[in-house]
Amino acid sequence: MLRRRSEFFLFLQDNALFLKCDRGEQQLSPHEEYLQVLLQMKMISADQFDNLEKHTQWGIEFVEKYSKFVKERTEIEFSYAKQIRNLSRKYQPKKNSREEEENKYTFCRAFLTTLNELNDYAGQHEVIAENLTSQIICELSRYLQELKSERKSHFHDGRKAQQYIESSWKQLESCKRRFERECKEADRAQQHFEKMDADINVTKADVERARQQAQMKQQMATDSKGDYSSYLQKFNQEQNEHYYTIIPNIFQKLQDMEEKRIERIGVCMKTFADVDRQILPIVGKCLDGMTKAAESIEPKDDSKQVIESYKSGFEPPGDVDFEDYGQAMKRTVSDTSLTNSKEPKEKPVSKTKGKLWPFIKNKNKLSLKLGSGPEDFSHLPPEQRRKKLQGKIDDLNKDIQKEMDQRDALTKMKDVYVKNPQMGDPASVDPRLSEIGHTIEKLQAEVQKFEGWYTEVEERMPSKSDSHRKSGLYEAQNNSAVSSNSCAQDRESPDGSYTEEQNSETQLRAKPNLNPPTSSTPDFDDEFEDEETLPTIGTCKALYPFEGHNEGTISVAEGELLYVIEEDKGDGWTRVRRNEEEEGYVPTSYVDVFLETNAKGAMTYI
């Protein structure tokens, strides 16, 4: 009954201590008062012990809660870093694509630097997540195991001490009740002896037995009193040790445990902030790199790059001459006047040159649409062609140097094998050396081929051959007869772009929309002189339909058979005739030409 606080309580009234319980109220003796006060102290201690147990359990739950918080922060950092990396990877330039060509511009390089710095920035968030995991989550996980084990040990010792003092209290209660019982029995035996001793009717033997019984009970009460006094003294010592030594030590250990737990939480919170602070300098460098990349953008340099990329190298067209059709009325009918026949010939030439310049852009667009052009890059403007050829020569020279390095290495290996046959057979290297030699010869032939084309381009560039081109122009205006070979060499493509002489097999089998060539020969007025009809040198079959909208072209239908009167001179056009009145130019790639063996090469210009 006395072990449960809900079943009793103590109160003072008139300087006396009373105990109130289920059976009512009763005043306690001074000895009982002391015992009840000790019991009350014990129960209060037990209550605090339970409160501490609840508080320490809440502390462990708080550590688990904080650990969960850090873990969720780590997951957020990993997810954020992954998204940033994916974003950076998404906008990285693809290999073998046009985006790599764009890296020559400063703003494209700045954007690429920004993407790389952003990738490093994402790596710093991964560092945050990794450090939070290793320095907080893993450490708290190990500490929680230690904390739970320590707490369990302390409360086990507390419960053991509590059980021991309760057991001692029960033994003390047992001794006290036995002493009380022995005292009452001794008192009753003494009263019985005195009563029988006073009674004259009782025999002497009965009185003696009563006296011996009273003495025995008195001795038992005396022995019980000694046991009770001895155990009471022992209990007081144990209780004093329990409440002043054992329990305070356990409470102190619990206090130390709690202080360590709180200190560890504080360290983790400080680490939580330090992990972010440690990566701030690197993040600052990433941001500084982005700022520096943005400041490195040079608009004028990018404009120069655009100019260099699309500079065609064409010579600007000359002034368009005035064509006075009224002079035809003043001409004499005499065909022997060479002086009069030369003047009209100059005008068509200038007219032709004036028409070439606006069509340069069309051919460049066509070349891009058709994909890769001829091997000599003749589909490109002169300046672009020169750059392409130079780049091709540089690449071939690098390949040659690489092959030569391999040849030197194999030669040294062969020398080692010759000096030390046990290391290998020298003959095993010969096939590879022979293969490399053939490769080098092939690459050198390629270099010579491209260098030849490069030399031709350099000779035809306006900056180098401006005076030559002008003198050739005036010479063509003053001479009435021009040979077929020189005409083919000085010939320009229908849209005004530069091309050089090549076989019909190298032309693109596509459907170009080009302007027809304009004859460099002078045009005479039909009223005064008729042009001679060119002989037929072969036939051709139209592979595709062609609508000749430009001057000098002829429309053909797919599968139509026509006569060839002038073969392709390297400009991509073939002159054909349908009948005596209809003739003109069609793209060479649109027709399949069959030249007559006896007529091939026998064509002359009129």
DAZILIN-V823816 format. One record per backbone hydrogen bond with DSSP energy under -0.5 kcal/mol. CO is the residue of the C=O (numbers start at 1). NH is the residue of the N-H. If there is no record, write none. Layout:
BEGIN
co:CO nh:NH
co:CO nh:NH
END
This chain:
BEGIN
co:1 nh:4
co:3 nh:5
co:4 nh:7
co:5 nh:8
co:7 nh:22
co:9 nh:20
co:11 nh:18
co:13 nh:16
co:16 nh:13
co:16 nh:18
co:17 nh:28
co:18 nh:11
co:19 nh:21
co:19 nh:26
co:20 nh:9
co:21 nh:24
co:24 nh:21
co:26 nh:19
co:29 nh:33
co:30 nh:34
co:31 nh:35
co:32 nh:36
co:33 nh:37
co:34 nh:38
co:35 nh:39
co:36 nh:40
co:37 nh:41
co:38 nh:42
co:39 nh:43
co:40 nh:44
co:41 nh:45
co:42 nh:46
co:43 nh:47
co:44 nh:48
co:45 nh:49
co:46 nh:50
co:47 nh:51
co:48 nh:52
co:49 nh:53
co:50 nh:54
co:51 nh:55
co:52 nh:56
co:53 nh:57
co:54 nh:58
co:55 nh:59
co:56 nh:60
co:57 nh:61
co:58 nh:62
co:59 nh:63
co:60 nh:64
co:61 nh:65
co:62 nh:66
co:63 nh:67
co:64 nh:68
co:65 nh:69
co:66 nh:70
co:67 nh:71
co:68 nh:72
co:69 nh:73
co:70 nh:74
co:71 nh:75
co:72 nh:76
co:73 nh:77
co:74 nh:78
co:75 nh:79
co:76 nh:80
co:77 nh:81
co:78 nh:82
co:79 nh:83
co:80 nh:84
co:81 nh:85
co:82 nh:86
co:83 nh:87
co:84 nh:88
co:85 nh:89
co:86 nh:90
co:87 nh:91
co:89 nh:92
co:94 nh:97
co:97 nh:100
co:97 nh:101
co:98 nh:102
co:100 nh:103
co:101 nh:104
co:102 nh:105
co:105 nh:109
co:106 nh:110
co:107 nh:111
co:108 nh:112
co:109 nh:113
co:110 nh:114
co:111 nh:115
co:112 nh:116
co:113 nh:117
co:114 nh:118
co:115 nh:119
co:116 nh:120
co:117 nh:121
co:118 nh:122
co:119 nh:123
co:120 nh:124
co:121 nh:125
co:122 nh:126
co:123 nh:127
co:124 nh:128
co:125 nh:129
co:126 nh:130
co:127 nh:131
co:128 nh:132
co:129 nh:133
co:130 nh:134
co:131 nh:135
co:132 nh:136
co:132 nh:137
co:133 nh:138
co:136 nh:140
co:137 nh:141
co:138 nh:142
co:139 nh:143
co:140 nh:144
co:141 nh:145
co:142 nh:146
co:143 nh:147
co:144 nh:148
co:145 nh:149
co:146 nh:150
co:147 nh:151
co:148 nh:152
co:149 nh:153
co:150 nh:154
co:151 nh:155
co:152 nh:156
co:153 nh:157
co:154 nh:158
co:155 nh:159
co:156 nh:160
co:157 nh:161
co:158 nh:162
co:159 nh:163
co:160 nh:164
co:161 nh:165
co:162 nh:166
co:163 nh:167
co:164 nh:168
co:165 nh:169
co:166 nh:170
co:167 nh:171
co:168 nh:172
co:169 nh:173
co:170 nh:174
co:171 nh:175
co:172 nh:176
co:173 nh:177
co:174 nh:178
co:175 nh:179
co:176 nh:180
co:177 nh:181
co:178 nh:182
co:179 nh:183
co:180 nh:184
co:181 nh:185
co:182 nh:186
co:183 nh:187
co:184 nh:188
co:185 nh:189
co:186 nh:190
co:187 nh:191
co:188 nh:192
co:189 nh:193
co:190 nh:194
co:191 nh:195
co:192 nh:196
co:193 nh:197
co:194 nh:198
co:195 nh:199
co:198 nh:200
co:199 nh:202
co:203 nh:207
co:204 nh:208
co:205 nh:209
co:206 nh:210
co:207 nh:211
co:208 nh:212
co:209 nh:213
co:210 nh:214
co:211 nh:215
co:212 nh:216
co:213 nh:217
co:214 nh:218
co:215 nh:219
co:216 nh:220
co:217 nh:221
co:218 nh:222
co:219 nh:223
co:220 nh:224
co:221 nh:225
co:222 nh:226
co:223 nh:227
co:224 nh:228
co:225 nh:229
co:226 nh:230
co:227 nh:231
co:228 nh:232
co:229 nh:233
co:230 nh:234
co:231 nh:235
co:232 nh:236
co:233 nh:237
co:234 nh:238
co:235 nh:239
co:236 nh:240
co:237 nh:241
co:238 nh:242
co:239 nh:243
co:240 nh:244
co:241 nh:245
co:241 nh:246
co:242 nh:247
co:245 nh:249
co:246 nh:250
co:247 nh:251
co:248 nh:252
co:249 nh:253
co:250 nh:254
co:251 nh:255
co:252 nh:256
co:253 nh:257
co:254 nh:258
co:255 nh:259
co:256 nh:260
co:257 nh:261
co:258 nh:262
co:259 nh:263
co:260 nh:264
co:261 nh:265
co:262 nh:266
co:263 nh:267
co:264 nh:268
co:265 nh:269
co:266 nh:270
co:267 nh:271
co:268 nh:272
co:269 nh:273
co:270 nh:274
co:271 nh:275
co:272 nh:276
co:273 nh:277
co:274 nh:278
co:275 nh:279
co:276 nh:280
co:277 nh:280
co:277 nh:281
co:279 nh:283
co:280 nh:284
co:281 nh:285
co:282 nh:286
co:283 nh:287
co:284 nh:288
co:285 nh:289
co:286 nh:290
co:287 nh:291
co:288 nh:292
co:289 nh:293
co:290 nh:294
co:291 nh:295
co:292 nh:296
co:294 nh:297
co:297 nh:299
co:298 nh:302
co:299 nh:303
co:300 nh:304
co:301 nh:305
co:302 nh:306
co:303 nh:307
co:304 nh:308
co:305 nh:309
co:306 nh:310
co:307 nh:311
co:312 nh:383
co:313 nh:462
co:319 nh:321
co:322 nh:324
co:323 nh:325
co:324 nh:327
co:325 nh:328
co:326 nh:329
co:327 nh:330
co:327 nh:331
co:328 nh:331
co:336 nh:338
co:337 nh:341
co:338 nh:342
co:339 nh:342
co:339 nh:343
co:340 nh:344
co:342 nh:345
co:342 nh:346
co:343 nh:346
co:343 nh:347
co:344 nh:348
co:345 nh:349
co:346 nh:350
co:347 nh:351
co:348 nh:352
co:349 nh:353
co:350 nh:354
co:351 nh:355
co:352 nh:356
co:353 nh:357
co:356 nh:359
co:357 nh:360
co:359 nh:363
co:360 nh:364
co:361 nh:365
co:362 nh:366
co:363 nh:367
co:364 nh:368
co:365 nh:369
co:366 nh:370
co:367 nh:371
co:368 nh:371
co:374 nh:377
co:377 nh:380
co:381 nh:385
co:382 nh:386
co:383 nh:387
co:384 nh:388
co:385 nh:389
co:386 nh:390
co:387 nh:391
co:388 nh:392
co:389 nh:393
co:390 nh:394
co:391 nh:395
co:392 nh:396
co:393 nh:397
co:394 nh:398
co:395 nh:399
co:396 nh:400
co:397 nh:401
co:398 nh:402
co:399 nh:403
co:400 nh:404
co:401 nh:405
co:402 nh:406
co:403 nh:407
co:404 nh:408
co:405 nh:409
co:406 nh:410
co:407 nh:411
co:408 nh:412
co:409 nh:413
co:410 nh:414
co:411 nh:415
co:412 nh:416
co:413 nh:417
co:414 nh:418
co:415 nh:419
co:416 nh:420
co:420 nh:423
co:420 nh:424
co:421 nh:424
co:424 nh:426
co:425 nh:428
co:426 nh:429
co:426 nh:430
co:427 nh:430
co:427 nh:431
co:429 nh:433
co:430 nh:434
co:431 nh:435
co:432 nh:436
co:433 nh:437
co:434 nh:438
co:435 nh:439
co:436 nh:440
co:437 nh:441
co:438 nh:442
co:439 nh:443
co:440 nh:444
co:441 nh:445
co:442 nh:446
co:443 nh:447
co:444 nh:448
co:445 nh:449
co:446 nh:450
co:447 nh:451
co:448 nh:452
co:449 nh:453
co:450 nh:454
co:451 nh:455
co:452 nh:456
co:453 nh:457
co:454 nh:458
co:455 nh:459
co:456 nh:460
co:457 nh:461
co:461 nh:464
co:461 nh:465
co:462 nh:466
co:465 nh:469
co:466 nh:470
co:467 nh:471
co:468 nh:472
co:469 nh:473
co:470 nh:474
co:471 nh:475
co:472 nh:476
co:473 nh:477
co:474 nh:478
co:475 nh:479
co:483 nh:487
co:484 nh:488
co:485 nh:489
co:486 nh:490
co:493 nh:496
co:497 nh:493
co:503 nh:506
co:504 nh:507
co:508 nh:510
co:510 nh:512
co:512 nh:514
co:517 nh:519
co:522 nh:524
co:525 nh:528
co:525 nh:529
co:537 nh:596
co:538 nh:564
co:539 nh:594
co:540 nh:562
co:541 nh:592
co:542 nh:559
co:546 nh:548
co:546 nh:556
co:547 nh:549
co:550 nh:553
co:552 nh:585
co:556 nh:546
co:557 nh:560
co:560 nh:542
co:562 nh:540
co:563 nh:565
co:563 nh:577
co:564 nh:537
co:564 nh:538
co:566 nh:575
co:571 nh:494
co:572 nh:588
co:574 nh:576
co:574 nh:586
co:575 nh:565
co:575 nh:566
co:576 nh:584
co:577 nh:563
co:581 nh:583
co:582 nh:578
co:582 nh:579
co:584 nh:576
co:585 nh:554
co:586 nh:574
co:587 nh:590
co:588 nh:591
co:590 nh:543
co:590 nh:544
co:591 nh:593
co:592 nh:541
co:594 nh:539
co:596 nh:599
co:596 nh:600
co:599 nh:602
END
